[in-house]
Amino acid sequence: MTEYQHWIDGAWVAPALGERFETVNPYTGEAWATLAKGSAADIDRAVAAAKAAFDDWARTTPTARGRLLMKLADIVEREAERLGEIEVRDNGKLITEMAGQTAYMAQWYRYYGGLADKVEGAVLPSDKPGIFNFTRHEPMGVVGIITPWNSPLLLLSWKLAPALAAGCTCVIKPSEFTSASTLEFMALVQEAGIPPGVVNVVTGYGAQAGAPLVEHPDVAKISFTGSDISGQKINEMAARSFKHVSLELGGKSPNIVFEDADIEAAVMGAISGIFAATGQTCIAGSRLLLQRSIHDDFVKRLVTVAGEATIGDPMSRDTHVGPVTTPPQYRKILDYIDVAKSEGATCVLGGGPHDGPGGQFVQPTIFTGVDNTMRIAQEEVFGPVLSVIPFETEEDAVRIGNDVNFGLAAGVWTTDIGRAIRMSERLRVGTVWVNTYRAVSFMSPFGGTKRSGMGRESGAEAIKEYLQTKSVWIAQETSVANPFVMR
């Protein structure tokens, strides 16, 4: 089996306590690699390396940092297929999606490489005679990055690329379930010429490695993607030391179909929204809101298409639905299916496990007769489970769509441009897709409201998450009329 170590200060480092753990292929159920089990001592060493590297990296000209990121982008494109295969082995998602993600993630490094030397302060007008006032934007310092298991490298890129462009140094704690691709990525970071200590990786579990990273006094900011419960805990821990925090958390996104929509396109959009990635995505359109006049016909078409999905080997390009990534998540999904049945929802497709080599397959499942007050409509399942909820009017759709504690994304299917604009204004979410679903770009900001998090990733706004503004005042005259009075 492959044996991975931590990556600290440009070198592979054994765990301080000498402990290791296995990573398992969700499709086969077999362990294929061992990882270093990180501890507070490992985090201390990684943060120390990042802190030592910070001054030189921050003083590196933005143009020079940008060139290194662009070089990294070229290397990522070269290695995209290999990285995608490692991710499939680690998280069980489809090779068609993961190889696409690893190829596309190069654009984040290229985009922020170009943006690195476009960060500008401003000369401010002053009401103080003889004073010159301007602002500058400076890197925050050491950033702790904690990534999830569903799209490890893509979601790492959303954080790492703007952080490096801003001049920050980083310590990464990937999910214990999917750390291998992040460690393999470090060889590419080194090849690109990014100096030792600028990017570090400590693998391990949340309590032993994640918590010490969040609480470390030399870490200025935490950027986290994961569940809302974990995000809440991280936010509380970080607040004790006044750290800056970015949180990209879960969702219970409404995918809303009006009677005037292109029904065939909307059916495919509903499929994409919930069954792509085996439903293991924060932006899953897990609540399908159907206008009552089209409800029955739409459900019939939806069940037919979803029922034809091929479940199986994620490395096969003919597979549509792969295994659930982790055993705890597999059990959670089946538990929620039981909850939905006990609440009185009607299962019209799936509703249980599917036979597979690793024993972690769940059938694409659709529930009708769902009321928005049910747990299945309010709580994030993070699996291939869809709740269908009828609505009467546009006002009704807005009310139901907003009536959850999450606010990450929403879909709207309509041919009425006025309705599309009104819905985009009234839905309290970070992203609204109209007549499409699950589209993201390095150029467009992404993030949520309510329990879906704080801060934004991607787009020009994201680099601001890793910068702090300094105001500089320069007196043109040295005389002070009265030193006991504010100037």
N, C-alpha and C positions, 0 to 999 in steps of 0.2 A: 504494500500500500504506500501511496505517496505520504511523506511526512513533512508537514509545513511548520515553520517557526514564525515568531513575530518578526516584523520588519521595523527596525529601530535604528535611526541615525545612519541609514544607508547600508545596513547589514542584517543578515538573518541571525536572530537572537533566540536562544532557548529560553523557555519560561523559568522565571526565578524560582518557583517552587518545584520545578521538574515534572509538573503534571500535564497530562495530555487527555484529549477526548476524540471520539470518532465523528466523522461526518458521513451521512448515509445517503445513498441514491434513492429518492422516493419511489422511483419506478420499480427497481429490483428489490428494495428493502435491504440491500447489502451495504456495509461500510466499505468505502473505497479510499479514505485518507484519514490521517490523524492530524489534529491541530494542537497548538500550544494553548494550554489553559492559563489565561492571563490572571494576574492578581494586582493588588494595589502597587506592589513593587515594580511590576512591569509598566504600569501606567506612569509611575513616577519617573522611570527611566525614559519613556517615550516623550513625556511632557518636557523633561529636562532637555532632551535633544531638540525638540521643536522650539523651546525657549531660546536655546543657544544659537539656533539657526535664524531666529527671527530678525535680528537687527540687520544682518547682511542681506537677507531676502527682501526685507522692507526697503532697504537702500538701493537694491538692484533697480535700475531704471524700469519704469513700466513697459517701455518698448522691449527691453531685453526679456522681461518676464513673459511678455506676449509672444515673443519669438519661440521661447521654450514650450509654451502651451500649444502653439501651432505645430511645432515639431512633434509633440506628443500626439496631436490629432492625426497626423500622417501615420505614425506608428500604430495607433489604435485601429485605423482603417485596415492596415496590413494584417493585423492579428485578430480582426473581428470574428471571423468564423471560429477560430480556436477558442476564443474567450466565450463565445456563445455556447459551444459544446460543453465547456466546463460548467457554465451556469445551468444548463439542462441537467447535467449529471448531479448537480448540487440541489437544485430546487424543483426539478421535474416539469418545468414549464416547456412549452413547445419550442423546438429548434427554429421553426419559422418565425416565432416572435422574438426569441432571445438573440438569435443571430442578427435579426433586424435591429434590435435595440443596441447591441454592441457596436454595430456599424454606425448607427445614427448618433451614438453618444460622442463620436468624434467631433460632431458639429458644435457641441458645448465647449470643448477646448478651443476650437477654432474661433468661435464667436467671442468668448471672453478673452482669448488671445488678442483679438482685434480691439476689444473694448478696454483693455488694460491701460492704454495710454490716452484714453478719451475721457477719463475722470477729471473733471475740472472744478476748481473752486470758483469764487467770484469776488470781484472788488465791489464793496458795498458803499452806497452813499452814506455820508456821515453828517449828523447834526452837530458834531463837535468840531469847532474850528481848530485847524492845525493837526487833525488826527487822520491817519490813513488806516482803513479797516478792510481786511480781506479774510476769506475763509479758505481752508484747505481740508481735504478729506484723507484721513490716515487709516492704515490697517489696524484692526482691533487688537491683534496679537495672536496668541495660540487659540486655535479653534478645535473643539472636540466634535467629531462627526460620528453619529450613530446611525447606521443604515439597516433596513429591513431585509427580509429573506425573499421577497417576491420579485424584485428587479434590482439586484444588488449593485451592479456596475452603472446602470443608467441613473439610478437615484443617487449614487455616489457622485456621479459627474455633475448633477444639478447643484451639488454643494461644493465639491472640490474645485471645479473650474473657476467660479467667481471668487472663491476664497483665495486661491493662488493668484489670480489676476489682481486682487486687491492688495496683495502683499502679505497675507496672513500665512502662518505655518500651521500644520494640521496633525492631529492624532485621530486615527480612524478606529472605531470599534464596530466591526461588521456583525451581523447576526451570527450567533453560534451555529445556526443551521446552514448558512451559506457564506462561508468565509473564503473558500478556495479561490474564487475568481478575483477577489480583491487582492489577495496575496500574489497571484500570478500577474496582476496588473502592475504591481510594484516594480517588476523587472522592466516594464515599459517606461515607467516614470524615471527609472535610473538611466535607461538608454537615451531618453530625451534630454538628459543633462541637467535635470532638476537636482539641486545640491542635496547632499545627505542632511537629514534632520528636518527638511522642509515638509516631507510627507512620511508619516509613521503609521504602522498598523499593529494593534494589540488585539488578539483574538481571545474569545472566552465568553463567559456568561455575564448577564446583566449585573447581578449582585456583586460578583467578584471583580469585574473589570469595568462595566458600564458605570456603576455608581461612583467608584473612585475617580473616573474621568470627569463626570458631571460636577463632583464636589472639589476637584483639585483647585487650589488657590491660584495657580499660574495659568489656568485656562480662562480666557476672556469671554468666550462665547460657546454655546452648544447649538448644533444644528441636528435635529432629530426627525426621522420619518418612522412612523409606526402607529400603534393603536392609541386611541384617546386616553385610555387608562394609564398606559406607560408615559404618554406625553404629559399628563397631569402630574405624575410623580416627578418626572424630570424637571418640569417647570417649578415645582415646589422646592426641590433640592437646589436648583440653580439660583432661585431667588434669595436663598440664605447668604450667598456670596455675591449678590448683585450682578450675576452674569447676564449678558445678552442671550436671548433664546429665539430660535426659529423652530417652529413645530409644524410639520406636515402630517396630519393625522388621518383618522378614518372618515368614512362617509356613509350616508344612507340616501344616495342620490335619486331624485325622481326623474324618470324618463317619461315625458308627457306627450301623449299622442292625441291630437285633435281629429275630429271627423273629416276635416278637409285635407288631411295629410296624404302624401303619397304612401299608400298602405304597404306596398311591397318593400319600399325603402325603409319604412318605419319598422317592419318586422325584422329586417336584417339589422337595423340599428338596435333593436331590443336584444337580439341574439348577441351582437357585439358587446353590448353594454353589460351583460351578466355572465355569459358562458365563455367568452374569450378569457384566456389566462385562468381557466377553471374558476372564474369569479374571484380570484385572489388579487384584487386590485382595489385601491382605496376609492377610485372613481367609479366603481361598478354601479350601473343603473339598476340597483336591486329592488327599487319600487317602480313598477310599470303602471302609470296612470293612464287609463283608457277612457275616452269619452263614451258614455253608456251606449250611444247609438251604434258604435262600431265594436263594442266589447266582445260579443260572442264570436263574430266572424274573425276578428283579429286573433283571439285566443286559439281558435281552430287552426288558423294558418301558422301561428307561432308554435303550437305543439307539433305540427307536422314537420316543420323545418328543424326544430330543436331535437326532435326524436330521431332524425337521420344523422345526427352528429356521430362521428367515429371517435370512440374512446379507446385509448391505448398508449403505445410507445411514443413518448414525446420526441424521440429522435427521428420518427417517421414524418415526412412532410405531408402525409395523407391524414395524420391524426388531427382532430379538432379539439378534443378535451383530454388533458393529461391527468396525472395523479395530483392529489393534494400534497403540498410540500412537506408538512410536518405531522407527526402523529397527534400532537395536541390539537392542531387545527382540524384534522380529520374527525376526531371525536366531537369537537365543538360543532362542526357543521351537522353531523348526524343528530346531535342533541337538539339543535335548533329546528331540524326537520320534525322531530318528535314534538317540540313545543308548538310548532305551527299546527300540527294535527290535533293536539290537545286543545288548542284555542278555537278549533272549529273551522279552520281553513280547509279548502278542498284541494287535494293533490291531483292534478290532471296530467302530470308527467313526472316520471322518476320517483323520488321519495325514499331513496335508500342507497346502500353501497352497491358498487359495481365490481365484479370479479376482475382481479388484476394481479400481476406477479408480486408487487410489494404490499398488497392489501390496503392501499390508501386511495382507492377510486370512489368517487361519489357520482351518482347519476345526475345529469342535468335535471333539475327539479323545478316545477312551476306550480304555484299555489294560486287558486282563485278564491273568491269569497273572502278576501282579506279586508279587514277594517284597519284604518291607519292607527288605531289605538293599540293594536295587537303588538306583542313583543317582536314578532317576525317582521313587522313594518317599522319598528322603532330602533332596533338594535342591529349593529353590524354583524353579519354572518361571515363575510369574507369567504364565500364559496359559491358554487353554482346553484344558488337557490333564489328564485324570483317570486316576488309578491305582486300580484295583479290587483289593482285597486280601481274601481270605477269612479268617474266623476261626471257631473252634469254640465257645468258652465265653466267659463274661463276663471271666474272668481273662485269657484269651487276648486279648480286645479291649483291656483295660487295658494289657497288656504291649506290644502293637503300637502302640497309640495314643500311649504315652509314649516309644516307642523312636525318637526323633528329637532333634536338637539345638534344635528350636524348641518354643515353648510359648505360642502366641498364643491359639488358640481350639479348640473341639471341638464337634461336634454329636452328640447321642444321640437315637435314635428307638426308643421303647419305650412300651408301655402299662402297664408295671409301675412304680409309683411308687417302690417300694423300690429297684429297679434304677436308676432315674433319680437318686435321691439318692446311692446308692453310687458311681455313675459320676462324678457331679459332684464328689464328695469325692476320688476317686482319680486323676482326669485332671489332670496337672500343666500347667495352662494358665491364662490370665488370664480367659477367658470360656468358659462352657459353655452351649450352647443345647440345650434338650430339646424335641423335636417342633417345632422351627422352626430357621431358620438365617439368619445375616447380619442380625440385628436389633441396632440401636444406638440410644442415646438420650442427650440432653444430661444426663439425670438419673442415668445409670448409669456407674460407672467402667470404663475400658477400657485395657488394656495387657497386656503379656506377661511370660513368664518365660524363663529360659535365653537363647538367642540371639534371642529375639523382643523383647528390650528391657528397659527399667527405667523405673519411674515409671508414673503413671496419668493419663489424660486423661478429661475429662467427669466429671459428678457433683461433689458437694461436695468430694471429695478433691483434685480437680485444682487448685483455687486454692492449696492448700498447696504445690504444686510451685513456686510463684512467690513464696513468702513465707519469711522466716527468723524464728526465734523469739529474742526478747531477754528475758533475765531481769533484772529491776530490783530492787535491794535498797535500802531506805531505813531508816536508823537513826533511831529516835525519841529516842535519847539520844546525845550526842556524846562522852561520856567513854569511854576505852578502858583496860581494866585493864592489859594488857601488849601493847604494839604489836609484839612479836617473836613472838607466838603467833597462829596462825590463829583468827579469832573463831568 
